[in-house]
Amino acid sequence: MGRAAGESRVTSRPGTSNTGAMTVDRQTPQASWNRTRGHLDAARAHLTDLSDIDLSATDEFLEHNELGLAFDCLVDFGDDLDLPLAFWEHLDQAAREMRLYSDALHKPHLTAADLCRRYVAAASEQN
């Protein structure tokens, strides 16, 4: 059977088709994870000099790339402590990077992202 005018025949070998797109697809999530991790690390840095704070669970989550769980731990610490606006701003950026706020609107209970948003708003009003 012949091909219609303008129709081309595409052949590809296994492992060679569209590798450029796959590389870009893999780089996009990695870049997002790196930005999120940077914000979580920056928020965590506000806790390192505080006594009686056990960051082992947070560190384990970060080590295993469980960024959402690390976020939850950091928000819990922040909820219990009087931390500066910069702490909450880093968590806010992490939440935005992980798109937690869009999900928070559809849940009937208060989420860590909701708490983060409240602290950022309250601290911003004071400044």
N, CA, C and O atoms as a DFTB+ gen file, in Angstrom:
508 C
 N C O
     1  1       0.828      -1.172       0.000
     2  2       0.000       0.000       0.000
     3  2       0.873       1.236       0.000
     4  3       1.866       1.283       0.726
     5  1       0.541       2.213      -0.773
     6  2       1.336       3.433      -0.862
     7  2       0.939       4.441       0.202
     8  3      -0.110       4.324       0.836
     9  1       1.806       5.441       0.386
    10  2       1.534       6.514       1.339
    11  2       0.908       7.689       0.596
    12  3       1.176       7.913      -0.585
    13  1       0.082       8.419       1.301
    14  2      -0.529       9.616       0.718
    15  2       0.532      10.694       0.568
    16  3       1.563      10.663       1.240
    17  1       0.273      11.636      -0.309
    18  2       1.225      12.731      -0.528
    19  2       1.468      13.477       0.778
    20  3       0.519      13.785       1.500
    21  1       2.718      13.768       1.088
    22  2       3.077      14.498       2.297
    23  2       3.229      13.624       3.522
    24  3       3.691      14.098       4.559
    25  1       2.853      12.366       3.431
    26  2       2.949      11.467       4.576
    27  2       4.346      10.871       4.594
    28  3       4.855      10.444       3.558
    29  1       4.947      10.839       5.728
    30  2       6.292      10.269       5.805
    31  2       6.271       9.006       6.646
    32  3       5.384       8.782       7.470
    33  1       7.256       8.218       6.409
    34  2       7.375       6.980       7.167
    35  2       8.428       7.211       8.242
    36  3       9.551       7.622       7.951
    37  1       8.059       6.945       9.461
    38  2       8.973       7.145      10.578
    39  2       9.380       5.787      11.111
    40  3       8.545       4.959      11.474
    41  1      10.657       5.588      11.147
    42  2      11.161       4.364      11.758
    43  2      12.085       4.758      12.890
    44  3      12.794       5.762      12.817
    45  1      12.067       3.980      13.901
    46  2      12.979       4.256      15.012
    47  2      13.472       2.948      15.583
    48  3      12.804       1.916      15.531
    49  1      14.639       3.034      16.116
    50  2      15.202       1.876      16.786
    51  2      14.917       1.996      18.268
    52  3      14.795       3.110      18.778
    53  1      14.808       0.895      18.968
    54  2      14.554       0.962      20.405
    55  2      15.611       1.815      21.100
    56  3      16.808       1.677      20.848
    57  1      15.142       2.699      21.981
    58  2      16.044       3.516      22.766
    59  2      16.553       4.760      22.075
    60  3      17.322       5.516      22.670
    61  1      16.145       5.003      20.822
    62  2      16.673       6.173      20.120
    63  2      15.611       7.210      19.815
    64  3      15.954       8.324      19.416
    65  1      14.364       6.900      19.981
    66  2      13.334       7.856      19.589
    67  2      13.061       8.865      20.699
    68  3      12.878       8.495      21.859
    69  1      13.037      10.125      20.335
    70  2      12.610      11.202      21.210
    71  2      13.407      11.297      22.510
    72  3      12.846      11.640      23.551
    73  1      14.685      11.004      22.466
    74  2      15.483      11.052      23.692
    75  2      15.658      12.471      24.196
    76  3      15.805      12.677      25.400
    77  1      15.647      13.446      23.318
    78  2      15.753      14.835      23.755
    79  2      14.578      15.232      24.632
    80  3      14.758      15.895      25.653
    81  1      13.376      14.829      24.240
    82  2      12.188      15.141      25.030
    83  2      12.226      14.424      26.371
    84  3      11.818      14.987      27.387
    85  1      12.710      13.195      26.382
    86  2      12.788      12.453      27.640
    87  2      13.768      13.124      28.590
    88  3      13.516      13.181      29.794
    89  1      14.878      13.632      28.072
    90  2      15.853      14.313      28.915
    91  2      15.230      15.559      29.530
    92  3      15.393      15.808      30.725
    93  1      14.520      16.341      28.725
    94  2      13.856      17.534      29.236
    95  2      12.812      17.142      30.268
    96  3      12.714      17.780      31.316
    97  1      12.022      16.094      29.989
    98  2      10.997      15.649      30.921
    99  2      11.601      15.253      32.262
   100  3      10.999      15.502      33.306
   101  1      12.764      14.649      32.249
   102  2      13.409      14.236      33.497
   103  2      14.037      15.417      34.214
   104  3      14.080      15.441      35.444
   105  1      14.528      16.400      33.463
   106  2      15.179      17.555      34.076
   107  2      14.176      18.466      34.771
   108  3      14.501      19.071      35.792
   109  1      12.980      18.572      34.242
   110  2      11.984      19.455      34.828
   111  2      11.629      19.052      36.250
   112  3      11.693      19.902      37.139
   113  1      11.255      17.799      36.518
   114  2      10.982      17.422      37.909
   115  2      12.224      17.538      38.793
   116  3      12.122      17.937      39.953
   117  1      13.380      17.197      38.260
   118  2      14.603      17.273      39.058
   119  2      14.885      18.713      39.474
   120  3      15.276      18.961      40.614
   121  1      14.692      19.652      38.571
   122  2      14.903      21.064      38.906
   123  2      13.911      21.517      39.976
   124  3      14.272      22.260      40.888
   125  1      12.674      21.071      39.863
   126  2      11.656      21.409      40.857
   127  2      12.007      20.807      42.212
   128  3      11.896      21.477      43.239
   129  1      12.430      19.545      42.215
   130  2      12.844      18.905      43.478
   131  2      14.019      19.655      44.091
   132  3      14.065      19.849      45.306
   133  1      14.960      20.074      43.268
   134  2      16.125      20.805      43.776
   135  2      15.713      22.136      44.405
   136  3      16.222      22.512      45.460
   137  1      14.792      22.846      43.757
   138  2      14.314      24.114      44.328
   139  2      13.569      23.861      45.634
   140  3      13.769      24.574      46.618
   141  1      12.712      22.848      45.639
   142  2      11.961      22.514      46.844
   143  2      12.912      22.141      47.968
   144  3      12.773      22.618      49.094
   145  1      13.871      21.291      47.661
   146  2      14.849      20.870      48.668
   147  2      15.619      22.073      49.209
   148  3      15.888      22.142      50.409
   149  1      15.970      23.005      48.357
   150  2      16.664      24.213      48.800
   151  2      15.834      25.023      49.787
   152  3      16.361      25.523      50.781
   153  1      14.544      25.154      49.517
   154  2      13.659      25.888      50.426
   155  2      13.494      25.142      51.750
   156  3      13.495      25.756      52.817
   157  1      13.353      23.832      51.679
   158  2      13.217      23.050      52.913
   159  2      14.497      23.112      53.741
   160  3      14.439      23.240      54.964
   161  1      15.638      23.024      53.087
   162  2      16.921      23.128      53.798
   163  2      17.072      24.503      54.447
   164  3      17.563      24.615      55.570
   165  1      16.649      25.539      53.740
   166  2      16.747      26.898      54.288
   167  2      15.830      27.063      55.503
   168  3      16.213      27.696      56.487
   169  1      14.628      26.499      55.437
   170  2      13.723      26.550      56.590
   171  2      14.307      25.749      57.752
   172  3      14.265      26.192      58.900
   173  1      14.846      24.576      57.455
   174  2      15.439      23.722      58.480
   175  2      16.584      24.429      59.191
   176  3      16.782      24.228      60.390
   177  1      17.335      25.247      58.477
   178  2      18.481      25.960      59.056
   179  2      18.063      26.856      60.222
   180  3      18.875      27.133      61.105
   181  1      16.818      27.307      60.238
   182  2      16.327      28.126      61.350
   183  2      16.172      27.311      62.631
   184  3      16.043      27.883      63.713
   185  1      16.183      25.998      62.523
   186  2      15.973      25.133      63.685
   187  2      17.261      24.555      64.250
   188  3      17.264      24.038      65.367
   189  1      18.338      24.631      63.513
   190  2      19.559      23.916      63.907
   191  2      20.177      24.431      65.197
   192  3      20.812      23.659      65.916
   193  1      20.014      25.702      65.510
   194  2      20.615      26.255      66.727
   195  2      19.695      26.189      67.941
   196  3      20.087      26.591      69.036
   197  1      18.493      25.692      67.760
   198  2      17.554      25.604      68.875
   199  2      17.807      24.326      69.668
   200  3      18.008      23.254      69.098
   201  1      17.792      24.460      70.983
   202  2      18.004      23.270      71.821
   203  2      16.702      22.475      71.920
   204  3      15.612      23.000      71.697
   205  1      16.844      21.233      72.250
   206  2      15.701      20.325      72.441
   207  2      14.871      20.104      71.179
   208  3      13.683      19.791      71.267
   209  1      15.474      20.261      70.032
   210  2      14.787      19.995      68.767
   211  2      15.423      18.760      68.143
   212  3      16.626      18.733      67.881
   213  1      14.608      17.744      67.911
   214  2      15.093      16.517      67.274
   215  2      14.697      16.546      65.800
   216  3      13.533      16.358      65.444
   217  1      15.679      16.783      64.972
   218  2      15.442      16.885      63.530
   219  2      15.681      15.569      62.797
   220  3      15.718      15.552      61.566
   221  1      15.843      14.472      63.522
   222  2      16.208      13.207      62.873
   223  2      15.144      12.732      61.882
   224  3      15.489      12.251      60.803
   225  1      13.872      12.855      62.223
   226  2      12.815      12.421      61.295
   227  2      12.815      13.301      60.044
   228  3      12.707      12.802      58.924
   229  1      12.936      14.610      60.245
   230  2      12.989      15.535      59.109
   231  2      14.175      15.219      58.213
   232  3      14.051      15.174      56.989
   233  1      15.331      15.000      58.839
   234  2      16.540      14.687      58.069
   235  2      16.390      13.385      57.292
   236  3      16.842      13.278      56.152
   237  1      15.756      12.402      57.913
   238  2      15.554      11.120      57.222
   239  2      14.639      11.300      56.012
   240  3      14.897      10.744      54.944
   241  1      13.576      12.074      56.182
   242  2      12.680      12.329      55.051
   243  2      13.416      13.061      53.931
   244  3      13.248      12.730      52.757
   245  1      14.222      14.044      54.287
   246  2      14.990      14.773      53.271
   247  2      15.982      13.855      52.577
   248  3      16.159      13.915      51.360
   249  1      16.629      13.002      53.368
   250  2      17.620      12.071      52.814
   251  2      16.997      11.120      51.803
   252  3      17.643      10.735      50.828
   253  1      15.735      10.738      52.034
   254  2      15.051       9.797      51.141
   255  2      14.138      10.505      50.139
   256  3      13.284       9.876      49.513
   257  1      14.327      11.822      49.992
   258  2      13.571      12.618      49.026
   259  2      12.063      12.579      49.276
   260  3      11.270      12.681      48.341
   261  1      11.679      12.434      50.528
   262  2      10.269      12.487      50.928
   263  2       9.969      13.932      51.316
   264  3       9.780      14.249      52.491
   265  1       9.929      14.796      50.310
   266  2       9.869      16.228      50.554
   267  2       8.556      16.667      51.198
   268  3       8.553      17.580      52.024
   269  1       7.460      16.043      50.839
   270  2       6.175      16.384      51.447
   271  2       6.145      16.067      52.929
   272  3       5.607      16.840      53.722
   273  1       6.723      14.929      53.311
   274  2       6.770      14.562      54.727
   275  2       7.720      15.470      55.498
   276  3       7.442      15.834      56.641
   277  1       8.834      15.836      54.884
   278  2       9.760      16.780      55.517
   279  2       9.068      18.133      55.715
   280  3       9.230      18.772      56.754
   281  1       8.305      18.559      54.724
   282  2       7.535      19.801      54.826
   283  2       6.595      19.738      56.023
   284  3       6.541      20.673      56.822
   285  1       5.853      18.634      56.151
   286  2       4.922      18.477      57.270
   287  2       5.641      18.580      58.612
   288  3       5.150      19.237      59.529
   289  1       6.798      17.938      58.732
   290  2       7.578      17.995      59.978
   291  2       7.990      19.429      60.297
   292  3       7.866      19.881      61.436
   293  1       8.479      20.136      59.290
   294  2       8.931      21.507      59.510
   295  2       7.770      22.420      59.905
   296  3       7.934      23.289      60.762
   297  1       6.617      22.235      59.299
   298  2       5.445      23.025      59.680
   299  2       5.058      22.721      61.122
   300  3       4.701      23.634      61.867
   301  1       5.122      21.457      61.528
   302  2       4.816      21.100      62.920
   303  2       5.756      21.810      63.885
   304  3       5.317      22.339      64.906
   305  1       7.054      21.823      63.565
   306  2       8.006      22.557      64.406
   307  2       7.638      24.036      64.459
   308  3       7.605      24.642      65.531
   309  1       7.367      24.598      63.310
   310  2       7.035      26.015      63.248
   311  2       5.767      26.360      63.993
   312  3       5.648      27.449      64.554
   313  1       4.818      25.439      64.004
   314  2       3.558      25.657      64.705
   315  2       3.784      25.713      66.214
   316  3       3.054      26.402      66.927
   317  1       4.793      24.991      66.699
   318  2       5.084      24.940      68.134
   319  2       6.045      26.033      68.594
   320  3       6.105      26.335      69.786
   321  1       6.790      26.623      67.680
   322  2       7.841      27.576      68.026
   323  2       7.553      28.943      67.419
   324  3       6.784      29.063      66.465
   325  1       8.168      29.950      67.972
   326  2       8.042      31.304      67.430
   327  2       9.194      31.531      66.460
   328  3      10.272      31.974      66.856
   329  1       8.961      31.227      65.198
   330  2      10.017      31.313      64.189
   331  2       9.807      32.533      63.301
   332  3       8.677      32.995      63.139
   333  1      10.882      33.057      62.728
   334  2      10.784      34.284      61.921
   335  2      10.042      34.067      60.603
   336  3       9.848      32.942      60.142
   337  1       9.644      35.183      60.026
   338  2       8.937      35.156      58.749
   339  2       9.737      34.419      57.683
   340  3       9.155      33.725      56.849
   341  1      11.056      34.556      57.696
   342  2      11.895      33.895      56.682
   343  2      11.685      32.383      56.690
   344  3      11.673      31.759      55.629
   345  1      11.520      31.789      57.864
   346  2      11.240      30.351      57.972
   347  2       9.974      30.017      57.190
   348  3       9.955      29.094      56.375
   349  1       8.918      30.784      57.452
   350  2       7.636      30.522      56.805
   351  2       7.670      30.836      55.318
   352  3       6.997      30.173      54.528
   353  1       8.437      31.828      54.933
   354  2       8.546      32.142      53.507
   355  2       9.213      31.005      52.740
   356  3       8.817      30.697      51.616
   357  1      10.219      30.382      53.341
   358  2      10.846      29.231      52.680
   359  2       9.858      28.074      52.569
   360  3       9.795      27.405      51.538
   361  1       9.093      27.841      53.619
   362  2       8.089      26.772      53.549
   363  2       6.996      27.115      52.543
   364  3       6.495      26.239      51.839
   365  1       6.631      28.381      52.479
   366  2       5.638      28.821      51.502
   367  2       6.117      28.537      50.078
   368  3       5.355      28.039      49.249
   369  1       7.373      28.855      49.800
   370  2       7.926      28.595      48.467
   371  2       7.985      27.092      48.178
   372  3       7.715      26.661      47.057
   373  1       8.338      26.300      49.190
   374  2       8.352      24.841      49.009
   375  2       6.944      24.331      48.714
   376  3       6.756      23.492      47.833
   377  1       5.956      24.839      49.451
   378  2       4.564      24.424      49.234
   379  2       4.104      24.782      47.828
   380  3       3.417      23.995      47.177
   381  1       4.477      25.957      47.363
   382  2       4.104      26.368      46.008
   383  2       4.788      25.479      44.965
   384  3       4.175      25.087      43.972
   385  1       6.048      25.171      45.203
   386  2       6.791      24.322      44.265
   387  2       6.171      22.925      44.194
   388  3       6.120      22.316      43.125
   389  1       5.701      22.422      45.337
   390  2       5.081      21.088      45.378
   391  2       3.593      21.137      45.047
   392  3       2.925      20.104      45.016
   393  1       3.081      22.336      44.802
   394  2       1.665      22.551      44.471
   395  2       0.733      22.028      45.562
   396  3      -0.289      21.404      45.277
   397  1       1.096      22.289      46.789
   398  2       0.278      21.836      47.911
   399  2      -0.943      22.713      48.118
   400  3      -1.973      22.229      48.587
   401  1      -0.853      23.975      47.783
   402  2      -1.982      24.871      48.015
   403  2      -3.172      24.533      47.141
   404  3      -4.311      24.644      47.594
   405  1      -2.948      24.131      45.921
   406  2      -4.081      23.804      45.059
   407  2      -4.854      22.612      45.602
   408  3      -6.076      22.552      45.468
   409  1      -4.150      21.660      46.215
   410  2      -4.816      20.507      46.808
   411  2      -5.507      20.871      48.119
   412  3      -6.543      20.296      48.455
   413  1      -4.942      21.819      48.860
   414  2      -5.461      22.165      50.177
   415  2      -6.893      22.691      50.105
   416  3      -7.659      22.523      51.054
   417  1      -7.257      23.316      49.008
   418  2      -8.590      23.887      48.887
   419  2      -9.683      22.831      48.800
   420  3     -10.851      23.132      49.046
   421  1      -9.327      21.613      48.459
   422  2     -10.321      20.566      48.262
   423  2     -10.402      19.593      49.435
   424  3     -11.089      18.575      49.347
   425  1      -9.714      19.894      50.523
   426  2      -9.700      18.987      51.667
   427  2     -10.511      19.591      52.806
   428  3     -10.437      20.794      53.054
   429  1     -11.287      18.758      53.499
   430  2     -12.137      19.281      54.566
   431  2     -11.390      19.567      55.868
   432  3     -11.963      20.176      56.771
   433  1     -10.148      19.153      55.992
   434  2      -9.402      19.347      57.234
   435  2      -8.213      20.282      57.005
   436  3      -7.782      20.494      55.871
   437  1      -7.702      20.825      58.081
   438  2      -6.564      21.729      58.013
   439  2      -5.305      20.944      57.670
   440  3      -4.981      19.957      58.329
   441  1      -4.608      21.383      56.647
   442  2      -3.387      20.701      56.229
   443  2      -2.175      21.518      56.649
   444  3      -2.303      22.670      57.063
   445  1      -1.003      20.914      56.541
   446  2       0.237      21.622      56.833
   447  2       0.380      22.836      55.919
   448  3       0.876      23.878      56.347
   449  1      -0.046      22.709      54.677
   450  2       0.025      23.840      53.745
   451  2      -0.875      24.982      54.219
   452  3      -0.510      26.150      54.091
   453  1      -2.050      24.650      54.766
   454  2      -2.936      25.685      55.302
   455  2      -2.268      26.428      56.454
   456  3      -2.321      27.656      56.521
   457  1      -1.636      25.678      57.362
   458  2      -0.934      26.301      58.486
   459  2       0.174      27.215      57.994
   460  3       0.336      28.326      58.500
   461  1       0.925      26.763      57.027
   462  2       2.005      27.564      56.463
   463  2       1.449      28.865      55.903
   464  3       1.994      29.936      56.167
   465  1       0.391      28.783      55.148
   466  2      -0.221      29.970      54.548
   467  2      -0.685      30.949      55.631
   468  3      -0.525      32.161      55.483
   469  1      -1.260      30.423      56.720
   470  2      -1.726      31.293      57.803
   471  2      -0.567      32.016      58.486
   472  3      -0.661      33.207      58.783
   473  1       0.525      31.294      58.735
   474  2       1.674      31.918      59.391
   475  2       2.313      32.981      58.502
   476  3       2.697      34.044      58.991
   477  1       2.430      32.711      57.220
   478  2       3.000      33.707      56.304
   479  2       2.120      34.956      56.290
   480  3       2.632      36.075      56.337
   481  1       0.817      34.773      56.228
   482  2      -0.099      35.916      56.194
   483  2      -0.017      36.717      57.493
   484  3       0.055      37.946      57.460
   485  1      -0.028      36.030      58.630
   486  2       0.026      36.719      59.922
   487  2       1.348      37.459      60.105
   488  3       1.364      38.604      60.556
   489  1       2.440      36.817      59.761
   490  2       3.755      37.445      59.917
   491  2       3.917      38.617      58.957
   492  3       4.543      39.620      59.302
   493  1       3.366      38.500      57.773
   494  2       3.454      39.585      56.793
   495  2       2.681      40.811      57.267
   496  3       3.102      41.943      57.028
   497  1       1.555      40.589      57.936
   498  2       0.754      41.699      58.449
   499  2       1.485      42.442      59.557
   500  3       1.316      43.652      59.708
   501  1       2.294      41.731      60.332
   502  2       3.028      42.351      61.433
   503  2       4.192      43.183      60.932
   504  3       4.623      44.117      61.609
   505  1       4.708      42.858      59.756
   506  2       5.874      43.595      59.218
   507  2       5.469      44.772      58.425
   508  3       6.323      45.492      57.908
